[in-house]
Amino acid sequence: MSGHDHDHEHSELSPMELRVRALETVLTEKGYVDPAALDALIDTYQTQVGPRNGARVVARAWVDPAYRAWLLSDGTAAIASLGYQGRQGEHIVALENTAQQHHMVVCTLCSCYPWPVLGLPPTWYKSAPYRSRAVRDPRGVLAEFGVGLPPETQIRVWDSTAEVRYLVLPMRPAGSEGLSEEQLAALVTRDSMIGTGVPKPVA
Amino acid sequence: MSYRSHADLGGRLGFGPIVNEPEDERFHAPWEPRVLAATLAMGAAGLWNIDISRATRETLPHYARLTYYEIWFEALLKLCAQRALVSDDELAAGHALQPPRALPRVLRAGEVGEVLARGAPTARAATTPARFAVGDAVRTYAGEVAHHTRLPGYVRGKRGVIERVHGAHVFADAHATGRGESPRWLYTVAFDARELWSGDAGATQVVSIDAWEPYLEPA
């Protein structure tokens, strides 16, 4: 048990903070969780795993045709070769955007998302407005994200209802021929890999 | 037996605008990462699986009023209470009052990297031939389901086409309801949006789900 003055310490905390702290304390005191494991989990998703991982995958696919072909035929293995694998990315399929077809990913039932390459999902991805409308009015959703596509472009929405996770391979920006892989990765946004955005233009 | 999921949101109207956020924003309150970590650590203890977790979350009566990490917290509490790991009086006191139960496993800090990197793959060896092949027309199950399922309401009873065959995977419906892994063939099924949304959808929209074989019949 901690020797903190709990009444004083808690006076500034929200009811939710207090409840979470109470549960965590009980779980720790009973030996169900290792506090250092909790810190390691948080550190992983706060500082190590995020959409820059996916951006490196995309940039590699843009510069290396053999890697691009591998990514599209066996996403899980091609992504693991760059060191990204595991929880919520056990089975990854990469989807290539073209002028004819634009892919967009949602999980209408919960919040399924390819954690090893994109990190934890943003709040909007887990929230009712996106989950409800992405499958019904994807063009309207894209417009809300500032993405306008030609009417003839097919919009292909992937509802992640099982344990397959989807990563969009966006189209390489025009005029990016001379850029390095690292410079290309900097153009790749999180939203462009969900399909609710496009990469940044070349400066 | 009645089962009601509050999480089946596809196609519903009236939830308002989407609020984007910067990509380096991870959490919105100090307690949110604690809930994430406690959920993952307790999930690794071996008393429940991810499908049981999802079933617990989606049936929370106040699901629609809760933020996502509030949903995770309430579901974790419920899972712990159901298994007599944590009691109401302990939660109120903020301290352990009863002796602990033995857990199958406790996730240690030194194992976190390895456990996350391993994940929990759901692909399994198939024991039956696949009933469908790419290009086959199928119709999804149209009825109510009295337990956790991953067949969204908006595609029920709809005609689609098999687009990908993913092999056999742990069947969520069975896994969530104590019937073991019961691997079944998993398919990506693509639907013309006009089949789903009767008229008010564009001709250039296609929506897919990933569906286990028991959800599907030949069309």
HADDOCK unambig.tbl for C-alpha pairs under 7 A between the chains (distance, minus, plus):
assign (segid A and resid 17 and name CA) (segid B and resid 31 and name CA) 5.49 0.50 0.50
assign (segid A and resid 20 and name CA) (segid B and resid 31 and name CA) 6.48 0.50 0.50
assign (segid A and resid 20 and name CA) (segid B and resid 35 and name CA) 6.92 0.50 0.50
assign (segid A and resid 22 and name CA) (segid B and resid 91 and name CA) 5.72 0.50 0.50
assign (segid A and resid 22 and name CA) (segid B and resid 94 and name CA) 4.12 0.50 0.50
assign (segid A and resid 22 and name CA) (segid B and resid 95 and name CA) 6.82 0.50 0.50
assign (segid A and resid 23 and name CA) (segid B and resid 91 and name CA) 5.99 0.50 0.50
assign (segid A and resid 23 and name CA) (segid B and resid 94 and name CA) 6.78 0.50 0.50
assign (segid A and resid 25 and name CA) (segid B and resid 94 and name CA) 6.44 0.50 0.50
assign (segid A and resid 25 and name CA) (segid B and resid 95 and name CA) 6.15 0.50 0.50
assign (segid A and resid 26 and name CA) (segid B and resid 90 and name CA) 6.89 0.50 0.50
assign (segid A and resid 26 and name CA) (segid B and resid 94 and name CA) 6.35 0.50 0.50
assign (segid A and resid 26 and name CA) (segid B and resid 95 and name CA) 4.99 0.50 0.50
assign (segid A and resid 26 and name CA) (segid B and resid 96 and name CA) 4.94 0.50 0.50
assign (segid A and resid 29 and name CA) (segid B and resid 96 and name CA) 6.05 0.50 0.50
assign (segid A and resid 30 and name CA) (segid B and resid 96 and name CA) 6.36 0.50 0.50
assign (segid A and resid 30 and name CA) (segid B and resid 100 and name CA) 5.16 0.50 0.50
assign (segid A and resid 32 and name CA) (segid B and resid 106 and name CA) 6.09 0.50 0.50
assign (segid A and resid 33 and name CA) (segid B and resid 41 and name CA) 6.43 0.50 0.50
assign (segid A and resid 33 and name CA) (segid B and resid 42 and name CA) 6.98 0.50 0.50
assign (segid A and resid 33 and name CA) (segid B and resid 106 and name CA) 6.22 0.50 0.50
assign (segid A and resid 33 and name CA) (segid B and resid 107 and name CA) 6.70 0.50 0.50
assign (segid A and resid 34 and name CA) (segid B and resid 107 and name CA) 6.71 0.50 0.50
assign (segid A and resid 34 and name CA) (segid B and resid 108 and name CA) 5.76 0.50 0.50
assign (segid A and resid 34 and name CA) (segid B and resid 109 and name CA) 6.72 0.50 0.50
assign (segid A and resid 36 and name CA) (segid B and resid 109 and name CA) 5.25 0.50 0.50
assign (segid A and resid 37 and name CA) (segid B and resid 107 and name CA) 6.74 0.50 0.50
assign (segid A and resid 37 and name CA) (segid B and resid 108 and name CA) 5.46 0.50 0.50
assign (segid A and resid 37 and name CA) (segid B and resid 109 and name CA) 3.68 0.50 0.50
assign (segid A and resid 37 and name CA) (segid B and resid 112 and name CA) 6.46 0.50 0.50
assign (segid A and resid 38 and name CA) (segid B and resid 37 and name CA) 5.07 0.50 0.50
assign (segid A and resid 38 and name CA) (segid B and resid 38 and name CA) 6.49 0.50 0.50
assign (segid A and resid 38 and name CA) (segid B and resid 41 and name CA) 6.93 0.50 0.50
assign (segid A and resid 40 and name CA) (segid B and resid 109 and name CA) 6.32 0.50 0.50
assign (segid A and resid 40 and name CA) (segid B and resid 112 and name CA) 6.79 0.50 0.50
assign (segid A and resid 41 and name CA) (segid B and resid 37 and name CA) 5.65 0.50 0.50
assign (segid A and resid 41 and name CA) (segid B and resid 112 and name CA) 6.75 0.50 0.50
assign (segid A and resid 42 and name CA) (segid B and resid 33 and name CA) 5.99 0.50 0.50
assign (segid A and resid 42 and name CA) (segid B and resid 37 and name CA) 6.01 0.50 0.50
assign (segid A and resid 46 and name CA) (segid B and resid 26 and name CA) 6.52 0.50 0.50
assign (segid A and resid 85 and name CA) (segid B and resid 117 and name CA) 5.64 0.50 0.50
assign (segid A and resid 86 and name CA) (segid B and resid 116 and name CA) 5.55 0.50 0.50
assign (segid A and resid 86 and name CA) (segid B and resid 117 and name CA) 4.08 0.50 0.50
assign (segid A and resid 86 and name CA) (segid B and resid 118 and name CA) 4.83 0.50 0.50
assign (segid A and resid 86 and name CA) (segid B and resid 119 and name CA) 4.17 0.50 0.50
assign (segid A and resid 87 and name CA) (segid B and resid 116 and name CA) 5.22 0.50 0.50
assign (segid A and resid 87 and name CA) (segid B and resid 117 and name CA) 6.35 0.50 0.50
assign (segid A and resid 87 and name CA) (segid B and resid 118 and name CA) 6.74 0.50 0.50
assign (segid A and resid 87 and name CA) (segid B and resid 119 and name CA) 3.81 0.50 0.50
assign (segid A and resid 87 and name CA) (segid B and resid 120 and name CA) 6.38 0.50 0.50
assign (segid A and resid 88 and name CA) (segid B and resid 119 and name CA) 6.92 0.50 0.50
assign (segid A and resid 90 and name CA) (segid B and resid 119 and name CA) 6.33 0.50 0.50
assign (segid A and resid 90 and name CA) (segid B and resid 120 and name CA) 6.73 0.50 0.50
assign (segid A and resid 90 and name CA) (segid B and resid 121 and name CA) 5.14 0.50 0.50
assign (segid A and resid 108 and name CA) (segid B and resid 8 and name CA) 6.39 0.50 0.50
assign (segid A and resid 108 and name CA) (segid B and resid 9 and name CA) 5.68 0.50 0.50
assign (segid A and resid 108 and name CA) (segid B and resid 10 and name CA) 5.04 0.50 0.50
assign (segid A and resid 109 and name CA) (segid B and resid 7 and name CA) 5.37 0.50 0.50
assign (segid A and resid 109 and name CA) (segid B and resid 8 and name CA) 4.97 0.50 0.50
assign (segid A and resid 109 and name CA) (segid B and resid 9 and name CA) 6.48 0.50 0.50
assign (segid A and resid 110 and name CA) (segid B and resid 7 and name CA) 6.45 0.50 0.50
assign (segid A and resid 124 and name CA) (segid B and resid 18 and name CA) 6.25 0.50 0.50
assign (segid A and resid 124 and name CA) (segid B and resid 19 and name CA) 5.99 0.50 0.50
assign (segid A and resid 124 and name CA) (segid B and resid 20 and name CA) 6.13 0.50 0.50
assign (segid A and resid 126 and name CA) (segid B and resid 68 and name CA) 6.87 0.50 0.50
assign (segid A and resid 128 and name CA) (segid B and resid 9 and name CA) 6.66 0.50 0.50
assign (segid A and resid 128 and name CA) (segid B and resid 15 and name CA) 6.12 0.50 0.50
assign (segid A and resid 129 and name CA) (segid B and resid 15 and name CA) 4.86 0.50 0.50
assign (segid A and resid 129 and name CA) (segid B and resid 16 and name CA) 5.80 0.50 0.50
assign (segid A and resid 129 and name CA) (segid B and resid 17 and name CA) 6.11 0.50 0.50
assign (segid A and resid 129 and name CA) (segid B and resid 18 and name CA) 5.58 0.50 0.50
assign (segid A and resid 130 and name CA) (segid B and resid 18 and name CA) 6.05 0.50 0.50
assign (segid A and resid 131 and name CA) (segid B and resid 9 and name CA) 6.16 0.50 0.50
assign (segid A and resid 131 and name CA) (segid B and resid 10 and name CA) 5.91 0.50 0.50
assign (segid A and resid 132 and name CA) (segid B and resid 9 and name CA) 4.86 0.50 0.50
assign (segid A and resid 132 and name CA) (segid B and resid 10 and name CA) 4.18 0.50 0.50
assign (segid A and resid 132 and name CA) (segid B and resid 11 and name CA) 4.84 0.50 0.50
assign (segid A and resid 132 and name CA) (segid B and resid 12 and name CA) 5.22 0.50 0.50
assign (segid A and resid 132 and name CA) (segid B and resid 13 and name CA) 6.84 0.50 0.50
assign (segid A and resid 133 and name CA) (segid B and resid 10 and name CA) 6.69 0.50 0.50
assign (segid A and resid 133 and name CA) (segid B and resid 11 and name CA) 5.71 0.50 0.50
assign (segid A and resid 135 and name CA) (segid B and resid 10 and name CA) 6.35 0.50 0.50
assign (segid A and resid 135 and name CA) (segid B and resid 11 and name CA) 6.26 0.50 0.50
assign (segid A and resid 135 and name CA) (segid B and resid 207 and name CA) 6.46 0.50 0.50
assign (segid A and resid 136 and name CA) (segid B and resid 11 and name CA) 5.23 0.50 0.50
assign (segid A and resid 152 and name CA) (segid B and resid 204 and name CA) 6.79 0.50 0.50
assign (segid A and resid 153 and name CA) (segid B and resid 204 and name CA) 6.85 0.50 0.50
assign (segid A and resid 154 and name CA) (segid B and resid 204 and name CA) 4.57 0.50 0.50
assign (segid A and resid 154 and name CA) (segid B and resid 205 and name CA) 5.67 0.50 0.50
assign (segid A and resid 155 and name CA) (segid B and resid 204 and name CA) 6.19 0.50 0.50
assign (segid A and resid 155 and name CA) (segid B and resid 205 and name CA) 4.81 0.50 0.50
assign (segid A and resid 155 and name CA) (segid B and resid 206 and name CA) 6.30 0.50 0.50
assign (segid A and resid 156 and name CA) (segid B and resid 205 and name CA) 5.97 0.50 0.50
assign (segid A and resid 156 and name CA) (segid B and resid 206 and name CA) 4.88 0.50 0.50
assign (segid A and resid 156 and name CA) (segid B and resid 207 and name CA) 5.83 0.50 0.50
assign (segid A and resid 157 and name CA) (segid B and resid 206 and name CA) 6.21 0.50 0.50
assign (segid A and resid 157 and name CA) (segid B and resid 207 and name CA) 4.60 0.50 0.50
assign (segid A and resid 157 and name CA) (segid B and resid 208 and name CA) 6.24 0.50 0.50
assign (segid A and resid 158 and name CA) (segid B and resid 207 and name CA) 6.00 0.50 0.50
assign (segid A and resid 158 and name CA) (segid B and resid 208 and name CA) 5.06 0.50 0.50
assign (segid A and resid 158 and name CA) (segid B and resid 209 and name CA) 6.27 0.50 0.50
assign (segid A and resid 159 and name CA) (segid B and resid 208 and name CA) 5.87 0.50 0.50
assign (segid A and resid 159 and name CA) (segid B and resid 209 and name CA) 4.93 0.50 0.50
assign (segid A and resid 160 and name CA) (segid B and resid 209 and name CA) 6.36 0.50 0.50
assign (segid A and resid 160 and name CA) (segid B and resid 210 and name CA) 6.55 0.50 0.50
assign (segid A and resid 161 and name CA) (segid B and resid 150 and name CA) 5.71 0.50 0.50
assign (segid A and resid 161 and name CA) (segid B and resid 209 and name CA) 5.92 0.50 0.50
assign (segid A and resid 161 and name CA) (segid B and resid 210 and name CA) 5.36 0.50 0.50
assign (segid A and resid 162 and name CA) (segid B and resid 150 and name CA) 6.96 0.50 0.50
assign (segid A and resid 162 and name CA) (segid B and resid 210 and name CA) 5.70 0.50 0.50
assign (segid A and resid 163 and name CA) (segid B and resid 122 and name CA) 6.95 0.50 0.50
assign (segid A and resid 190 and name CA) (segid B and resid 23 and name CA) 6.47 0.50 0.50
